[in-house]
Structures are given as C-alpha cells and as structure tokens.
Amino acid sequence: MPSVRARLKPHQDSLAAFLKRLAGPAGPWLNQAMALGLAVWATHALLRMAVLFRKDGFGFPLVGKADWYIFHALFIDLHWIFLLSFPLVLLMAGAARQPRVSGTLLAVLAALHALLLVLTVIDHETLRFMGMHFDPGMMLTYGNPAASKDASKFILSDASIPGLPFVLLVGCVPFAAFLFFRFRRARWARSPEWSLRPVAWVLAAGLVGYLYVYHIWTGGNRMRLLRPMAQTLYLSLWKPTQPALSADSLALLARRYQDHWRDASGDTGWVFPLAGYPYYREPVEYRCARSGDAEADSALWAAAGFTPAQARALCAQDADADGHPKSRDCLDSDPAVRPGARDIPRNGTDEDCSGIDARPWNFVLILMETHRALNIGHLAPYGATHSSSPFLDTLARDGAFWTRMVATGIPTINSWISLHLSVPQHPTRYIASEFTTLRNESFPQIFARHGYTTRYFSTSDPSWDNKTPWLRQWYGDFSYDRLREHDAGMFKRLGRWMKKDLPKGKPFFITAMTKTNHYPFNPEPGVRLVPAGSPLLDRMQATMEYADKGLRDFMEGVRGEPWFDRTVFVVMADHGFPLSEHGSSQIGFGLYTESIWMPFVIYGRHPALRRGPHLDLASGLDLAPTFLDLAGIRVPNAFAGHSLVRPAPTDRQLTFSMRSEQAMVERGDYRWHGPWGATPRVQGEELFNLIDDRLEQRNLMPARPGLRDSLGSFIRDLARLHIDVIEKDALWPPVRPDSLVRN
C-alpha cells in the first residue's frame, strides 16, 4: 500500500507546476527577489548578534540574557522583511515581460533595504548609548553637525569594541551585496522557473516564528527592545502627541499646580522661579542668596510672583529672628538653623547651613515586587484581607508605616521611574524608553553630590524594561547576576556586599528590588509549594512569603553591623495586582485598590520619625522629598511630592495616578475614577468611600457630583501640564544647580 507521502506527491507536483505556470516569465525575477531577501535577512541577523551579544557603550550588558532575545529578533526580522518587500515583489512580477521595469523595481527594493540597514545600525547604536530607538523625532533633535561630532567621540570611546559601529555602518550594505551575489549564483536562483523550495522553507519558518514570537513566548518589553527600524518609522507616524501649550495656558496650569503643591505640602518656603519649568522649585533662601540684585533678577522673581521691591523685602526678612535674613540663612523658619550654628549630628537637620546634616544617616530602600497592600498583615485594620508578610509586619510595629500609600505608576517600570523622578507617569507613553534624554535629577544623584555612596541591586535584568540607561545616570554602580534571579540570592549578595565592601567613612544610599513575587507567581526553590491548579491568590501568597523571608534574612544578617543603628530602612511595593476583584486580572484594567494600594514602612531610630500608623494620604511621588528631608538636604528640585515626615494639612492633600485613558484622584475619604482626557474610561466614572469600602464595590457617583467635578478638573489640568512638561523636556532646567553651601 503506497505511503501517505507517495499518495500526496502527485498533488504536490501538480500544485508546484501550477504555481510555476502562474509565475510564468516572472519566475527569474521572483528568484532574484528571494535571493535579495535572504541576503538582507542574514545581514540583519549579524547586526542583531552584534548588538545583543555586545555590551552597551558604557561597559554594561545591553541585555542580561541575549540568548533569550536572538531567536525573537530573527523571526521579527523575517516578518518585517517579507511584509515590506511583498508589494514591490508583486509589481516586479506584474512587469516581468518588461525586464527594464522589473530590474528597476529590484534595484529600488535593494536601495530601500540598503537604507534600512544603515538606519538599523544607527538605531542599534542609539539603543546601546541612549537606551532608546532612533526615530524621526530624534533625527530632528540630533540631526546636526555638532551632534555628529559628539557621536563620533562616543563611538571611539565605546567601552565595548571602540570603532566597531563605524565598521558596521560602512560594511553592512557591502556585506548584504556580497551575500546577494553569492545567493544569485545558486542553482535555484538561476533557474528560468520559479524555485518553490526556498519559498516553502521561508514560509514555514515565518509561520513557526509567528507562533513562537506572538503566541508561545510573548513579552511586551522584549518586543519593544527588538522593534525593527521599519516599525519605528511606521509608529512614528502615529505617535500620540499633544499640541504644545500656549504661553498663557502653560502659565495658568503651572500656577494651579504650584498652588496645589504648596497647599498639599504645607511648606511655603519655596519659589518656582522658571516660567518654562513648572515643577522646578527652589528654597526661598537659595533664590535670595543667588539673586544678589533683585532688579537684575527681576524675570526670575516675576516668574515666582514677586516684583523687585517685594523680592528685596522678602530676602531682607528675618522671620525666625536669628540675626540672619533670608539672603544669608538657609532655613528662615527655624532659629536653630543659621550659618555658624552647631550642627547636631544625625538629627536630620542642617543647623550650620553646610548643605547636609552632620554625620548624616544612611539609607536602604527595598522595593518589593507586586506586594499589594491587600496581602499585608499590619494593614488589616485598614482594609487588608490577607496576611503574607510576617516580617514586614514586625518592622511596621517597630517603625512607622503609612496606611494610604498609592502607586503613581503601573506596571513596574512606570512606578520605578515615577519613584525616582517624583513625577507622575506619562499616561500614554513610556518615559523609560521614549524619553531617555530627558533632563532630570533623581534623589540618588543628589545624595551622591553630598558625598554618599550609591548602588542599586536587582534580582531581574535591568535591561528588561530599559532601566539600564537610567541606572547609569542615577547610581554609582549597579549589581545584577543572571545566575541569581531569585530574591534569596539577591538579598544574600546585598548583605554580603554591605558587610564587606561598603566604603569606609562615607554615608550610603542603597536600593534593592525583588522579582519573585511577579505574575504568574511561579515557585522558585524555597517557595512554599501550593497544590497544582491552586488559585492565583494562593500562589501570590506563597511568593510574597518567600520574598518576606528573604527580607528577614537580610535584615537579621546585617543587624549587628556598626552602621545598622545609623541607617534608615524603607520597604515599599512598586504596585499591586488585580485578582479579578473588579472582573479582571490584567494589571492596568483599573486603578483600583488591588492595583495601586501599597505597603510603606520606614524602620530606624531617626528622631524625625513618629512610630506607628500614619493615616495621611501618600504616594510614590513623596519618596524623594522624604529621603532628602531625613538627610537634612534642602536643595532645588523638580519633585512633585512632599516630605512625609512633615505635618501637612490633611484636608488639602491629594493623591493621583494616570494610565492609558484612565485617572484616579483621592482626597479625604473618597477616590474618584474617570478619564483624564477626551477618551472615555472603559468602566465609566466611579466614586468610592475608601474608609467604608476599601475594595471599592459601592459606586457613590450619583450622590457626590460636586466632588466628581472638582477632582476630574484637577486631574485634567495636571495631565495636560505633565504631558507638556515631559514632551518638551521641561522637567529640569539645562543647568543643574549646586547645593546651597555657606561657609
């Protein structure tokens, strides 16, 4: 009995003959196009290996697991090369009886791919040096001789292989041409008929690759990093941007934000001196000391709302009656703080105006991945429903903890950026990957300028969501090992480094971030086993307990170190996670309690800390100002939050968050959900009383229309202002200020 293959062969031969007849005189041109496509694909494969398996321009791995990226890259390139070439190949086939036309179309296709090869090299090197893709916006910004000259300097000082980018740039097109002419000499390429075997192999590879990349092993951040140049150019045509604000609108929205900041913080000792930089603020004393001449500095004072005469009167004030006016004081609201005063060590106050507290405190920030407050035991009196954090609960009992801390960004990368910059996330774009040239200063940089050792420890690969370019700016060094991608290993590495390698005689600021408690909450070695098929909640509880144990082992391991009692430990989550409390387990479905309510614990003997629960509203934006306050550092900054260790009027506090089309604003007992812009929120508008309804099950919207209107108006104004600030690079002024130090 003939085999299945034997029975199918006549049909296959018939189909092949039919396709060859259909191609007719176009067969040779189709073979030439296939040879060109294979040559281009092979060249892109080489370029992918050159970028993924090489370190970035500063000596750090571009990705931690290049072998996890390369197969996705190969299939992605196969798909876009096919899609881009297909229209021209069809035209070429249609004009097969006119060799001159077909030859011209083949040359056009080759030229198009040559251009994309050159742009791909530039894109890869931009990714290596700047952490972002090379799009038309960057072309407009950096398409000038000065930038080209600087780029040459960067390339020649490449910490990986100096000069290699030039070789790739110059050699990619000749290499592709070499491969094309080699493939053209193959028997199938010289055939007078359409050669179907290479077509079949490419189609099969394309199908397998499609299933692999888009269905079997997906990953949004991986896909964003591997985005080809052709896709970047296409997306740039549809990039969501907002029209720039007019000068009058910017001034109005900036004034509203600044008034809100003063009201919410209760700290009136700041001015906003730069009209084009709404977030940037300076201590009044700093501005007075820098001005010198109120008349000459009238524009800055006018932006801050003062005439020259008012500025002179303000700077001449001695509000605390310590004998030093604002122009020579550094905090005119405290008579104990003045030039020449005795600086009391480690009290969090810079009494002598040296710029920092004497013998300042050390700080350790632990970011716990996806530790939603609903699973935190010490928050049970405030609405938590489970307990998966016994050690964190112990720290809370012995320290200070906040009961209404919310995330200002989701997922992790948006929260992480927001925490470090103390600004909201961009609602529709990723600051981490689209705005890596944003002028900024994070609080670890400020600590470093004041003599601190700074270092970042990560369980996960920082390149995964484009943290690496930011870590290079913010921290003195960072530590990641692909062999220790579990929390226990990271905590052991952190503890060992702090006990053995901390520089002597310097304060330190250390950040560490966990990973294990991340969706889908798979067990690592050491995670409590749960029965197969258990609900996601059970798996989350197990991984949270594991991370909590790693935190305990770290803290107990360093407790006997001489610096321990001079260190403040801050433990918080990056965000929460929904478990269908509102009908979905997709993070970002709504800015509800399960997604944005976070634990926040400060543990240490700092005299400014009041132990026990703090019922004030708080958000991730408040992290940076709180750290600087505890260190006794009061410097110009663009932080949108306020210090949590200073009392503020609770009736004026607001917390908020934005993501996609939705926004959340919280004031008093209430939280409003709605759209920040013109796009309606999927769930509509909602209003909840969080004190009586922590899980947000009873919508009170019809009963409080006035509250809805005021909160909605606030977030719409803030969103419009914030988008303008980020997209115009107006977060920080071009010249960064020094700290205010007086001898």
C-alpha positions in Angstrom: 0.0 0.0 0.0 1.6 3.4 -1.0 2.5 5.7 1.8 0.8 9.0 2.6 3.7 10.8 1.2 3.6 8.8 -2.0 -0.1 9.5 -2.4 0.4 13.2 -1.8 3.3 13.6 -4.2 1.3 13.8 -7.4 -0.8 16.6 -5.9 2.2 18.4 -4.7 3.8 18.2 -8.1 0.6 19.4 -9.7 0.5 22.4 -7.3 4.1 23.2 -8.0 3.6 23.1 -11.7 0.5 25.3 -11.5 2.4 27.9 -9.4 5.3 27.9 -11.8 3.0 28.4 -14.8 1.2 31.1 -12.9 4.5 32.9 -12.3 5.4 32.4 -15.9 8.1 34.9 -17.1 8.2 36.4 -13.5 9.9 33.3 -12.2 13.5 34.5 -12.6 12.6 37.9 -11.0 10.9 36.2 -8.1 14.1 34.1 -7.6 16.2 37.2 -7.6 13.9 38.8 -5.0 14.2 35.8 -2.8 18.0 35.9 -3.0 17.9 39.6 -2.1 15.5 38.9 0.9 17.7 36.1 2.2 20.8 38.3 1.9 19.1 41.1 3.8 17.8 38.7 6.5 21.2 37.2 7.0 22.8 40.7 7.3 20.2 41.7 9.9 20.9 38.5 11.8 24.6 39.5 12.0 23.6 43.0 13.2 21.3 41.6 15.8 24.1 39.4 17.2 26.5 42.4 17.1 24.1 44.5 19.3 22.6 41.8 21.6 25.9 39.9 22.5 27.9 43.1 22.9 28.0 45.4 25.9 26.5 48.8 25.7 28.6 51.9 25.1 29.4 52.2 28.9 30.5 48.6 29.5 27.3 47.2 30.8 25.4 44.3 29.2 22.7 45.6 26.9 20.5 42.6 27.9 21.2 40.1 30.6 20.1 37.1 28.5 21.0 37.7 24.9 20.2 34.0 24.1 16.6 34.7 25.1 16.4 37.6 22.6 18.1 36.4 19.5 15.5 34.0 18.3 12.8 36.5 18.7 14.9 39.0 16.8 15.5 36.6 13.8 11.8 35.9 13.4 10.8 39.5 13.8 13.2 40.5 11.1 11.9 37.7 8.8 8.4 39.0 9.2 9.0 42.7 8.5 11.4 42.0 5.6 8.7 39.9 3.9 5.9 42.4 4.6 8.0 45.3 3.4 9.2 43.6 0.2 5.9 42.0 -0.8 4.3 45.0 -2.6 7.4 45.7 -4.7 7.8 42.0 -5.5 4.2 41.9 -6.8 4.9 44.9 -9.0 8.0 43.2 -10.2 6.1 40.0 -11.1 3.5 42.0 -12.9 6.1 43.7 -15.1 8.1 40.6 -15.8 7.7 40.9 -19.6 9.4 44.3 -19.3 12.9 43.4 -18.0 13.9 47.1 -17.7 11.0 47.8 -15.4 11.4 44.7 -13.3 15.2 45.4 -13.0 14.4 48.9 -11.8 12.0 47.7 -9.2 14.5 45.1 -8.0 17.1 48.0 -7.7 14.6 50.1 -5.8 13.9 47.2 -3.4 17.6 46.8 -2.9 18.1 50.5 -2.3 15.3 50.5 0.3 16.8 47.7 2.2 20.3 49.3 2.0 18.9 52.5 3.6 17.1 50.4 6.3 20.4 48.5 7.0 22.2 51.8 7.6 19.4 53.1 9.8 19.3 49.9 11.7 23.0 50.2 12.6 22.3 53.8 13.8 19.2 52.5 15.7 21.2 49.8 17.4 24.0 52.1 18.5 21.4 54.7 19.7 20.0 51.8 21.8 23.4 50.9 23.1 24.3 54.5 24.1 21.0 56.1 24.9 18.6 53.3 25.7 16.1 54.4 23.1 15.2 53.8 19.4 16.3 56.2 16.7 13.1 57.7 15.5 12.3 60.8 13.3 11.9 62.9 16.5 15.5 62.1 17.4 16.6 62.7 13.9 15.2 66.2 14.1 16.7 66.8 17.5 20.2 65.4 16.8 20.5 65.8 13.1 23.2 68.5 13.2 27.0 68.6 12.8 27.6 69.2 16.5 25.7 66.0 17.4 27.5 64.0 14.7 30.8 65.2 16.1 29.8 64.1 19.7 28.5 60.8 18.4 32.0 60.1 16.8 33.6 60.7 20.2 31.2 58.3 21.9 31.8 55.6 19.3 35.6 55.9 19.5 35.4 55.7 23.3 33.0 52.8 23.2 33.5 50.6 26.3 32.7 47.5 24.3 34.6 47.5 21.0 35.8 51.0 20.0 35.1 51.9 16.4 33.0 48.8 15.6 29.9 50.9 15.0 31.8 52.6 12.1 32.7 49.2 10.7 29.1 48.0 10.9 27.8 51.3 9.4 30.1 51.2 6.5 30.2 47.4 6.0 26.5 46.4 6.4 25.5 47.2 2.8 28.6 45.7 1.1 28.1 42.6 3.2 24.5 42.3 2.1 25.5 42.8 -1.5 28.2 40.1 -1.2 25.6 37.7 0.1 23.1 38.6 -2.6 25.6 37.9 -5.4 26.6 34.6 -3.8 22.9 33.6 -3.5 22.3 34.6 -7.1 24.8 32.0 -8.2 22.9 29.2 -6.5 21.1 26.8 -8.9 17.6 27.7 -7.6 18.3 31.4 -8.2 19.5 30.9 -11.7 16.5 28.7 -12.7 14.3 30.0 -15.5 11.3 28.9 -13.5 10.1 30.0 -10.0 12.0 27.9 -7.4 9.5 27.0 -4.8 11.6 25.1 -2.3 13.3 28.2 -0.7 9.9 29.9 -0.7 8.4 26.9 1.2 11.2 26.9 3.7 10.8 30.7 4.3 7.0 30.4 4.7 7.4 27.5 7.1 10.0 29.5 9.1 7.7 32.5 9.1 4.7 30.5 10.4 6.8 28.9 13.1 8.3 32.2 14.0 4.9 33.9 14.2 3.5 31.3 16.6 6.7 31.4 18.7 7.0 35.2 19.0 3.4 36.2 19.2 1.7 33.3 20.9 4.1 30.9 22.6 6.7 33.1 24.2 5.5 36.7 24.1 6.9 39.7 26.0 6.0 43.3 25.6 9.2 44.8 26.8 11.3 42.3 24.8 9.3 43.2 21.7 9.8 46.9 22.4 13.5 46.5 22.7 13.7 44.4 19.5 11.5 46.7 17.5 12.9 46.9 13.9 13.7 50.3 12.3 10.9 49.8 9.8 8.4 49.5 12.6 9.9 52.5 14.5 9.4 54.6 11.4 5.9 53.4 10.9 4.9 54.0 14.6 6.4 57.5 14.5 3.7 58.5 12.0 1.0 57.6 14.6 2.9 58.5 17.8 0.3 60.0 20.3 1.4 63.6 21.0 -0.3 66.6 22.4 -0.1 70.0 20.9 2.2 72.3 22.9 0.5 74.6 25.4 0.4 78.2 24.6 2.3 80.5 26.9 -0.9 81.7 28.6 -2.2 78.2 29.1 1.1 77.0 30.4 1.3 79.8 32.9 -2.3 79.2 34.1 -1.8 75.4 34.5 1.6 75.8 36.2 0.2 78.3 38.7 -2.7 75.9 39.5 -0.2 73.0 40.1 2.1 75.1 42.2 -0.7 76.4 44.4 -1.8 72.8 44.9 1.7 71.7 45.8 2.0 74.5 48.4 -1.4 73.6 49.9 -0.8 69.9 50.0 2.8 70.1 51.4 2.1 72.9 53.9 5.6 74.2 53.1 5.6 77.8 51.9 9.3 78.2 51.9 9.8 77.6 48.2 9.5 79.6 45.0 9.0 78.4 41.4 11.4 80.8 39.5 11.4 79.5 36.0 8.3 80.1 33.9 9.1 77.3 31.4 9.7 74.7 34.1 6.6 74.4 36.2 7.9 71.6 38.5 11.3 73.2 39.3 11.4 74.9 42.7 14.0 76.4 44.9 14.1 77.2 48.6 13.4 80.9 49.1 16.7 81.3 50.9 18.5 79.7 47.9 16.8 82.1 45.5 17.6 85.1 47.7 21.3 84.1 48.1 21.6 83.5 44.3 19.8 86.7 43.2 22.1 89.3 44.7 20.3 92.1 42.7 16.5 91.9 42.7 16.4 94.3 39.8 18.8 92.3 37.6 17.0 89.1 38.5 13.5 90.6 38.1 12.4 88.0 35.4 13.0 85.1 37.8 11.3 86.8 40.7 8.4 87.8 38.4 8.0 84.1 37.4 7.9 83.3 41.1 5.2 86.0 41.6 7.2 88.9 43.1 8.1 92.4 41.9 11.7 93.5 42.5 10.5 95.6 45.5 8.7 92.6 47.0 11.7 90.4 46.3 14.0 92.8 48.2 11.6 92.9 51.1 11.3 89.2 51.2 15.0 88.5 51.1 15.6 91.1 53.9 13.2 89.3 56.2 14.5 87.5 59.3 11.3 85.6 60.1 12.9 83.4 62.8 14.7 86.3 64.5 18.1 84.5 64.5 20.0 87.6 63.2 20.3 86.3 59.6 18.0 87.4 56.8 16.8 85.0 54.2 19.6 86.1 51.9 22.1 84.7 54.4 20.1 82.0 56.1 19.4 78.5 54.8 16.1 78.0 56.7 14.4 81.1 57.9 11.6 79.3 59.7 13.9 77.8 62.4 16.1 79.9 64.7 18.3 76.9 65.4 19.3 76.8 61.7 21.7 79.5 60.7 25.3 80.0 59.5 27.8 79.2 62.2 25.3 77.2 64.4 26.4 74.0 66.0 25.2 71.1 63.8 23.8 68.3 65.9 24.8 65.0 64.3 22.2 62.7 62.8 19.1 64.6 63.8 18.1 65.2 60.2 18.6 69.0 60.4 21.4 71.0 58.7 21.8 73.5 61.6 25.0 75.1 60.3 23.9 75.6 56.7 26.7 73.4 55.4 24.3 71.7 53.0 23.7 68.4 54.9 23.2 67.2 58.4 26.5 66.4 60.3 27.3 62.7 60.2 24.2 62.0 58.1 22.0 58.9 58.2 22.5 56.0 55.8 19.5 54.8 53.8 18.4 51.5 52.3 15.4 51.3 50.0 13.9 47.9 49.4 11.3 47.7 46.5 9.2 44.6 46.8 7.8 43.5 43.5 3.9 43.4 43.3 3.4 43.5 47.1 -0.2 44.6 47.1 -1.4 46.1 50.4 -4.4 43.8 50.5 -2.0 41.0 51.4 -0.1 42.9 54.1 -0.9 41.8 57.7 -0.3 45.1 59.5 -2.8 46.8 57.2 -5.6 44.5 58.2 -7.3 47.2 60.4 -7.3 49.5 57.3 -8.8 47.1 54.8 -6.2 44.3 54.0 -7.9 40.9 53.6 -4.9 38.5 53.8 -1.6 38.3 55.6 1.5 37.2 53.7 4.2 39.4 55.2 5.0 38.4 58.8 8.5 40.0 58.9 7.4 43.3 57.2 4.6 43.4 59.8 7.3 43.2 62.6 9.2 46.1 61.0 6.0 48.1 60.9 5.2 47.5 64.6 8.7 48.8 65.5 8.8 51.6 62.9 6.5 54.0 61.1 4.0 52.9 58.4 1.6 54.6 56.1 -1.9 53.3 55.7 -2.9 55.1 52.4 0.2 54.9 50.2 -0.6 54.5 46.5 1.4 53.8 43.4 1.7 56.6 40.9 2.7 54.3 38.0 2.0 50.8 36.7 3.5 48.5 35.6 6.8 48.3 37.4 8.8 50.4 35.0 6.3 53.3 35.2 6.3 53.1 39.0 10.1 52.8 39.1 10.6 55.9 37.0 7.9 57.8 39.0 9.5 56.9 42.3 13.0 58.1 41.2 11.9 61.3 39.5 9.0 62.1 41.8 6.7 62.9 38.8 3.6 61.1 37.5 4.0 58.6 34.7 3.2 59.8 31.2 -0.3 58.5 30.7 0.2 57.2 27.1 4.0 56.8 26.6 6.9 55.2 28.5 9.3 57.7 29.9 11.8 54.9 30.4 12.2 54.1 26.8 10.9 57.1 24.9 12.4 60.0 26.9 15.9 58.7 27.9 17.4 62.1 27.0 15.0 63.9 29.5 16.9 66.3 31.7 16.4 65.1 35.2 18.0 64.6 38.6 16.9 61.8 40.8 17.4 61.8 44.6 20.3 59.2 44.4 22.2 61.7 42.3 21.6 64.4 44.9 22.8 62.0 47.6 25.9 61.3 45.6 26.6 65.0 45.2 26.5 65.2 49.0 29.2 62.5 49.5 27.0 59.4 49.6 28.0 56.0 48.1 25.1 54.9 45.9 24.4 51.5 44.5 21.5 49.5 43.0 20.8 45.8 43.4 18.4 44.0 41.1 17.0 40.5 41.1 15.8 40.9 37.5 17.7 42.0 34.4 17.6 45.9 34.4 17.7 45.9 30.6 14.3 44.1 30.5 12.3 47.3 30.7 15.1 49.8 29.9 16.3 50.6 33.4 20.0 50.5 32.4 20.3 54.0 30.9 18.7 55.5 34.0 20.7 53.5 36.4 23.9 54.8 34.8 22.7 58.3 35.5 21.4 57.8 39.0 23.6 55.4 40.8 27.3 55.0 41.2 27.1 51.3 40.2 24.5 48.5 40.0 24.6 44.8 40.6 22.8 42.1 38.6 23.6 38.4 38.0 21.6 36.2 35.8 22.6 33.2 38.0 20.9 34.9 41.0 17.4 35.8 39.6 15.7 34.9 42.8 15.2 37.1 45.8 17.1 34.9 48.3 20.2 35.2 46.1 19.9 38.9 45.6 19.4 39.5 49.4 22.4 37.4 50.2 24.5 39.3 47.7 23.3 42.6 49.1 24.0 41.7 52.7 27.5 40.3 51.8 28.4 43.4 49.8 27.2 45.8 52.6 29.2 43.9 55.2 32.4 43.6 53.3 32.6 46.2 50.5 30.9 49.4 51.8 33.4 52.2 51.5 34.5 53.3 55.0 33.8 56.7 56.3 31.1 57.6 53.8 27.3 57.6 54.2 25.4 55.4 51.8 22.2 55.1 49.9 21.4 51.6 48.6 18.4 50.4 46.6 17.4 46.8 46.0 14.5 45.4 44.1 13.0 41.9 44.3 11.4 39.9 41.5 10.0 36.5 42.6 6.5 37.9 43.5 5.8 38.7 39.9 3.0 37.3 37.7 2.5 34.4 37.2 3.9 33.9 40.7 5.8 30.7 39.8 7.7 28.9 42.6 11.4 29.4 43.0 13.5 26.9 45.1 12.5 27.8 48.6 8.9 29.0 47.8 6.2 27.1 49.7 4.6 24.6 47.4 0.9 25.0 46.6 -1.3 22.3 45.1 -1.4 22.2 41.3 -4.3 24.2 40.0 -4.5 26.5 43.0 -5.9 29.9 42.6 -3.6 32.8 41.7 -4.1 34.2 45.2 -2.6 31.1 46.8 0.5 31.3 44.5 0.9 35.0 45.2 0.7 34.4 48.9 3.5 31.8 48.7 5.8 34.0 46.6 5.1 37.0 48.9 6.0 34.9 51.9 9.2 33.8 50.2 10.2 37.4 49.5 9.3 38.4 53.0 11.6 35.7 54.3 14.5 37.0 52.1 13.9 40.4 53.6 14.0 39.0 57.1 17.3 37.1 56.4 18.9 40.2 55.0 17.8 42.4 57.9 18.8 39.9 60.6 22.1 39.3 58.8 23.2 43.0 58.9 21.6 43.9 62.3 25.0 43.6 64.1 26.9 45.8 61.7 28.3 49.0 63.2 26.3 51.2 60.8 22.9 49.4 61.4 21.7 51.8 64.1 22.6 54.8 61.9 20.6 53.5 58.9 17.0 54.1 57.9 15.4 51.2 56.0 12.4 51.9 53.8 10.4 49.0 52.5 7.6 49.5 49.9 6.0 47.9 46.9 6.2 49.1 43.3 2.4 48.4 42.8 -0.2 45.8 43.5 -2.0 43.3 41.3 -5.7 42.6 40.5 -7.1 39.2 41.2 -10.5 39.7 39.5 -11.8 41.9 42.3 -13.3 44.1 39.6 -13.6 41.4 36.9 -10.1 41.3 35.5 -6.7 40.1 36.5 -4.9 42.2 33.9 -2.8 44.9 35.6 -3.9 48.3 34.3 -7.5 47.3 33.9 -8.4 49.9 36.6 -6.5 52.0 39.1 -8.3 50.2 41.9 -7.2 49.3 45.4 -5.8 45.9 44.4 -3.6 47.5 41.8 -2.3 50.7 43.5 -2.6 50.4 47.3 0.9 49.6 48.6 2.7 49.0 51.9 5.1 51.7 53.0 7.3 51.1 56.1 10.2 53.2 57.5 12.3 51.5 60.1 15.1 53.2 62.0 15.8 55.4 65.0 15.7 58.7 63.2 14.5 61.4 65.6 12.1 62.8 62.9 10.1 59.6 62.6 7.0 59.1 64.6 6.4 55.4 65.2 3.1 53.7 64.5 0.5 54.2 61.8 0.3 57.4 59.7 -3.2 58.0 58.2 -2.1 60.7 55.8 -2.5 60.4 52.1 0.8 59.4 50.5 2.1 58.3 47.1 5.3 57.2 45.4 5.9 60.8 44.5 6.6 61.5 48.2 9.6 59.2 48.4 12.3 61.5 47.1 11.3 64.6 49.3 11.1 62.3 52.3 14.6 60.9 51.9 16.1 64.3 51.4 14.2 65.6 54.4 15.5 62.8 56.6 19.1 63.5 55.4 18.8 67.3 56.2 19.2 68.2 52.5 17.2 71.1 51.2 18.1 71.9 47.6 16.4 73.0 44.4 14.5 70.1 42.8 11.6 69.2 40.4 9.9 66.7 42.7 6.1 66.8 42.6 5.8 65.1 46.0 6.3 66.3 49.6 8.0 65.0 52.7 6.0 62.6 54.7 7.8 63.4 57.9 6.5 67.0 57.9 2.9 67.6 59.0 0.6 68.8 56.2 -3.0 69.9 56.2 -4.9 66.6 55.6 -7.9 68.4 54.1 -5.8 69.7 51.2 -3.9 66.5 50.4 -4.4 64.7 47.1 -3.0 61.6 45.6 -3.5 60.7 42.0 -2.4 58.3 39.2 -2.9 58.1 35.4 -2.6 55.3 32.9 -3.9 55.0 29.4 -7.3 56.7 29.2 -8.0 56.5 33.0 -7.2 58.5 36.0 -7.6 58.2 39.8 -7.7 61.1 42.3 -8.0 60.6 46.0 -9.0 63.3 48.6 -10.2 62.8 52.1 -12.2 59.6 52.4 -13.0 59.5 48.7 -11.4 58.2 45.5 -12.7 59.2 42.0 -12.1 57.2 38.8 -12.6 58.7 35.4 -10.9 59.8 32.2 -8.1 62.4 32.3 -8.7 63.4 28.7 -11.3 63.1 25.9 -11.2 59.3 25.6 -13.9 57.7 27.8 -12.8 55.3 30.6 -13.9 51.8 29.8 -15.6 51.5 33.2 -17.1 54.9 33.1 -16.8 57.3 36.1 -16.9 56.0 39.7 -16.6 57.3 43.2 -15.9 55.3 46.3 -15.6 56.0 50.1 -12.4 54.1 50.9 -12.9 54.2 54.6 -16.2 52.3 54.5 -15.5 50.5 51.2 -11.8 49.7 50.8 -12.4 47.2 47.9 -14.4 49.8 46.0 -17.6 47.9 45.5 -20.3 50.6 46.0 -20.2 53.4 43.5 -21.3 56.7 45.0 -21.1 58.7 41.8 -24.7 60.0 41.7 -24.5 61.2 45.3 -21.4 63.4 45.0 -21.4 65.2 41.6 -19.5 68.3 43.1 -16.7 66.1 44.3 -16.5 64.4 40.9 -16.3 67.7 39.1 -13.5 69.2 41.3 -11.4 66.0 41.2 -11.9 65.5 37.5 -11.0 69.1 36.8 -7.8 68.8 38.8 -6.5 65.7 37.0 -7.4 67.0 33.6 -5.3 70.1 34.2 -2.4 68.2 35.7 -2.4 65.6 32.9 -2.3 68.4 30.3 0.5 70.2 32.1 2.5 67.0 32.8 2.4 65.8 29.1 3.7 69.2 28.0 6.5 69.2 30.6 7.7 65.7 29.6 7.3 66.1 25.8 9.0 69.5 25.8 11.9 68.3 28.1 10.9 71.0 30.7 11.3 68.9 33.8 14.7 70.3 34.9 16.5 73.4 33.5 19.6 72.8 31.4 22.0 73.9 34.1 21.7 71.8 37.2 22.1 73.8 40.5 24.7 73.1 43.1 23.6 72.6 46.7 23.4 75.8 48.8 26.5 75.7 51.0 27.6 78.6 53.1 30.9 78.8 55.0 
